[in-house]
Amino acid sequence: MSIASEILKSSETLFSNPDALDPDFVPKLLPHREGQQEYIALAIKPLFQDRNGKNLLIRGASGIGKTAATKRVLYDLDEVEESEMVPALFVNCWTQNTTFKILSNIAHSLGFKFTHNMNTSEILEKIKEILKKRKGAVFTFDEVDKADDYDFLYLLSEEISKKAILLITNDFSFGEDLDPRVKSRLLPELVEFPEYSLQETEDILRERVKYAFYQNVWEDAAVKKIAEQSFKFKDIRIGIVLLKVA
């Protein structure tokens, strides 16, 4: 038997849940982001009471938990009674970077797939028609600074009566060049995500080790070394990649 065959047939592993080290994994517990998660949840809460939600600008450097914390709150909406009445719609503006693509993505998420022969106005009307049967909607735009235009922000602010719009960005100048009409309708509250300290970085990586590995795989000194490297680059994702590669 070849070396490759032996490796491929082996069932031995150090990982209890390797998915926990994937970039898109969102853990149940996000240490040191509880305050930000509470703020996001409070912005959404009025929608469940038939009132308008708040708009938020969620800002901070790359790799410090903005998207993960926001997704955790959105996932937790599923546990709320009548959650289907307040759909959580998540769009990555790096890949969906025009108003047409963004509105099409929202329509698809709401269950309407036939947008290829429709224009922007028609798609918006379909979204409005669907949401008339709901209490409201949460629109989350990750990497919002990567969008080529911001007409979608104006349209959603103007045309959807009950919503919360969450804008996630690592661009600290985002919003300065927005059209005044968009600014005046959004008026988002700022949610800052500060960089993690070394101790916070270590806490987060230790928590991730619990999710991903069997007990006693990692020695304390090894986790500390990974945390130091992650803290050096100010990016928790580097630490998670190092856990997996090491």
MARVEX-739292 format. One record per residue (C-alpha): y, x negated, z; residue in one letter. Coordinates in steps of 0.05 Angstrom, whole numbers, padded with zeros to 5 digits. Example, Ala and Ser with C-alpha at 12.3 -4.5 7.8 and 13.67 -1.06 7.14 Angstrom:
((-00090, -00246, 00156), 'a');
((-00021, -00273, 00143), 's');
END
This chain:
((00000, 00000, 00000), 'm');
((00069, -00027, -00019), 's');
((00126, -00037, 00031), 'i');
((00165, 00019, -00002), 'a');
((00106, 00067, 00005), 's');
((00097, 00050, 00078), 'e');
((00171, 00062, 00092), 'i');
((00174, 00128, 00054), 'l');
((00111, 00155, 00088), 'k');
((00133, 00135, 00158), 's');
((00155, 00193, 00202), 's');
((00187, 00149, 00256), 'e');
((00261, 00159, 00266), 't');
((00316, 00146, 00317), 'l');
((00354, 00208, 00295), 'f');
((00344, 00274, 00330), 's');
((00397, 00306, 00284), 'n');
((00421, 00261, 00228), 'p');
((00467, 00316, 00203), 'd');
((00510, 00303, 00264), 'a');
((00534, 00239, 00231), 'l');
((00555, 00273, 00165), 'd');
((00630, 00276, 00150), 'p');
((00631, 00353, 00150), 'd');
((00593, 00362, 00215), 'f');
((00634, 00401, 00267), 'v');
((00607, 00393, 00338), 'p');
((00610, 00449, 00389), 'k');
((00650, 00404, 00436), 'l');
((00711, 00366, 00412), 'l');
((00733, 00322, 00470), 'p');
((00808, 00312, 00479), 'h');
((00828, 00366, 00429), 'r');
((00822, 00426, 00475), 'e');
((00897, 00437, 00478), 'g');
((00905, 00438, 00402), 'q');
((00846, 00484, 00394), 'q');
((00876, 00533, 00444), 'e');
((00942, 00532, 00406), 'y');
((00907, 00547, 00341), 'i');
((00866, 00603, 00372), 'a');
((00929, 00635, 00402), 'l');
((00962, 00634, 00333), 'a');
((00903, 00675, 00305), 'i');
((00893, 00722, 00364), 'k');
((00948, 00773, 00346), 'p');
((00910, 00791, 00282), 'l');
((00855, 00821, 00324), 'f');
((00908, 00865, 00357), 'q');
((00935, 00891, 00291), 'd');
((00995, 00845, 00295), 'r');
((01019, 00788, 00251), 'n');
((00993, 00719, 00269), 'g');
((01032, 00654, 00272), 'k');
((01038, 00600, 00219), 'n');
((01023, 00529, 00241), 'l');
((01035, 00459, 00213), 'l');
((00977, 00418, 00239), 'i');
((00998, 00345, 00232), 'r');
((00971, 00277, 00250), 'g');
((00943, 00213, 00221), 'a');
((00876, 00211, 00184), 's');
((00811, 00212, 00223), 'g');
((00837, 00240, 00289), 'i');
((00805, 00309, 00289), 'g');
((00855, 00356, 00255), 'k');
((00806, 00388, 00207), 't');
((00747, 00387, 00255), 'a');
((00787, 00421, 00311), 'a');
((00813, 00474, 00263), 't');
((00744, 00487, 00234), 'k');
((00715, 00493, 00304), 'r');
((00764, 00549, 00320), 'v');
((00748, 00583, 00253), 'l');
((00673, 00578, 00266), 'y');
((00683, 00607, 00335), 'd');
((00716, 00669, 00303), 'l');
((00646, 00690, 00283), 'd');
((00631, 00702, 00357), 'e');
((00690, 00750, 00364), 'v');
((00677, 00825, 00359), 'e');
((00701, 00852, 00291), 'e');
((00706, 00781, 00264), 's');
((00691, 00809, 00194), 'e');
((00757, 00845, 00198), 'm');
((00795, 00779, 00201), 'v');
((00765, 00733, 00148), 'p');
((00777, 00659, 00156), 'a');
((00792, 00629, 00088), 'l');
((00791, 00553, 00081), 'f');
((00817, 00515, 00021), 'v');
((00818, 00440, 00009), 'n');
((00881, 00428, -00033), 'c');
((00855, 00360, -00056), 'w');
((00805, 00395, -00101), 't');
((00839, 00463, -00107), 'q');
((00908, 00437, -00124), 'n');
((00944, 00492, -00162), 't');
((00964, 00562, -00144), 't');
((00915, 00591, -00194), 'f');
((00857, 00550, -00166), 'k');
((00875, 00565, -00094), 'i');
((00881, 00640, -00104), 'l');
((00816, 00639, -00144), 's');
((00781, 00603, -00087), 'n');
((00807, 00654, -00037), 'i');
((00784, 00712, -00081), 'a');
((00715, 00680, -00087), 'h');
((00711, 00671, -00012), 's');
((00727, 00745, -00004), 'l');
((00668, 00762, -00049), 'g');
((00705, 00773, -00115), 'f');
((00678, 00722, -00165), 'k');
((00705, 00747, -00232), 'f');
((00772, 00710, -00236), 't');
((00762, 00668, -00299), 'h');
((00796, 00718, -00346), 'n');
((00851, 00738, -00297), 'm');
((00920, 00709, -00286), 'n');
((00952, 00690, -00220), 't');
((00985, 00758, -00209), 's');
((00921, 00796, -00222), 'e');
((00882, 00752, -00174), 'i');
((00934, 00762, -00120), 'l');
((00930, 00838, -00130), 'e');
((00855, 00835, -00121), 'k');
((00863, 00794, -00057), 'i');
((00913, 00845, -00031), 'k');
((00866, 00902, -00048), 'e');
((00808, 00870, -00010), 'i');
((00851, 00853, 00051), 'l');
((00879, 00924, 00056), 'k');
((00811, 00941, 00087), 'k');
((00817, 00885, 00138), 'r');
((00862, 00874, 00198), 'k');
((00889, 00810, 00168), 'g');
((00867, 00741, 00146), 'a');
((00871, 00668, 00167), 'v');
((00890, 00622, 00109), 'f');
((00876, 00549, 00123), 't');
((00899, 00496, 00073), 'f');
((00871, 00427, 00087), 'd');
((00905, 00367, 00054), 'e');
((00961, 00415, 00037), 'v');
((01007, 00358, 00015), 'd');
((00959, 00345, -00044), 'k');
((00976, 00412, -00078), 'a');
((01013, 00406, -00144), 'd');
((01056, 00467, -00129), 'd');
((01069, 00512, -00070), 'y');
((01078, 00580, -00103), 'd');
((01015, 00603, -00066), 'f');
((01051, 00594, 00001), 'l');
((01109, 00638, -00022), 'y');
((01062, 00691, -00051), 'l');
((01017, 00696, 00010), 'l');
((01077, 00696, 00057), 's');
((01111, 00750, 00017), 'e');
((01053, 00794, -00005), 'e');
((01003, 00792, 00053), 'i');
((01031, 00830, 00113), 's');
((00985, 00806, 00169), 'k');
((00961, 00734, 00167), 'k');
((00962, 00666, 00200), 'a');
((00974, 00607, 00153), 'i');
((00949, 00540, 00178), 'l');
((00973, 00478, 00141), 'l');
((00936, 00413, 00155), 'i');
((00967, 00347, 00133), 't');
((00972, 00273, 00150), 'n');
((01038, 00268, 00112), 'd');
((01092, 00266, 00166), 'f');
((01146, 00283, 00114), 's');
((01110, 00345, 00089), 'f');
((01156, 00405, 00085), 'g');
((01221, 00368, 00074), 'e');
((01220, 00383, -00001), 'd');
((01193, 00454, 00002), 'l');
((01233, 00508, -00032), 'd');
((01280, 00540, 00019), 'p');
((01250, 00608, 00003), 'r');
((01181, 00582, 00024), 'v');
((01209, 00549, 00086), 'k');
((01245, 00612, 00109), 's');
((01183, 00654, 00103), 'r');
((01134, 00605, 00134), 'l');
((01173, 00579, 00193), 'l');
((01110, 00544, 00220), 'p');
((01103, 00519, 00291), 'e');
((01084, 00445, 00296), 'l');
((01017, 00425, 00326), 'v');
((01015, 00349, 00334), 'e');
((00950, 00310, 00338), 'f');
((00964, 00243, 00372), 'p');
((00921, 00182, 00360), 'e');
((00861, 00174, 00406), 'y');
((00863, 00121, 00460), 's');
((00806, 00071, 00465), 'l');
((00774, 00111, 00523), 'q');
((00780, 00176, 00484), 'e');
((00749, 00143, 00423), 't');
((00690, 00120, 00465), 'e');
((00683, 00190, 00496), 'd');
((00679, 00222, 00427), 'i');
((00628, 00172, 00400), 'l');
((00585, 00180, 00462), 'r');
((00585, 00255, 00452), 'e');
((00566, 00245, 00379), 'r');
((00508, 00200, 00400), 'v');
((00481, 00257, 00442), 'k');
((00481, 00303, 00381), 'y');
((00451, 00253, 00332), 'a');
((00402, 00208, 00369), 'f');
((00343, 00212, 00416), 'y');
((00356, 00190, 00487), 'q');
((00361, 00116, 00504), 'n');
((00370, 00094, 00432), 'v');
((00439, 00066, 00445), 'w');
((00458, 00017, 00500), 'e');
((00526, 00025, 00533), 'd');
((00551, -00042, 00508), 'a');
((00533, -00024, 00436), 'a');
((00572, 00042, 00439), 'v');
((00632, 00006, 00469), 'k');
((00631, -00044, 00412), 'k');
((00629, 00012, 00360), 'i');
((00686, 00047, 00397), 'a');
((00728, -00017, 00396), 'e');
((00720, -00023, 00320), 'q');
((00736, 00051, 00310), 's');
((00798, 00046, 00354), 'f');
((00820, -00017, 00317), 'k');
((00825, 00024, 00253), 'f');
((00852, 00087, 00288), 'k');
((00799, 00129, 00253), 'd');
((00742, 00164, 00289), 'i');
((00704, 00172, 00224), 'r');
((00695, 00097, 00220), 'i');
((00660, 00098, 00287), 'g');
((00614, 00154, 00264), 'i');
((00596, 00116, 00200), 'v');
((00582, 00054, 00241), 'l');
((00536, 00093, 00287), 'l');
((00496, 00116, 00227), 'k');
((00494, 00049, 00190), 'v');
((00479, 00008, 00252), 'a');
END
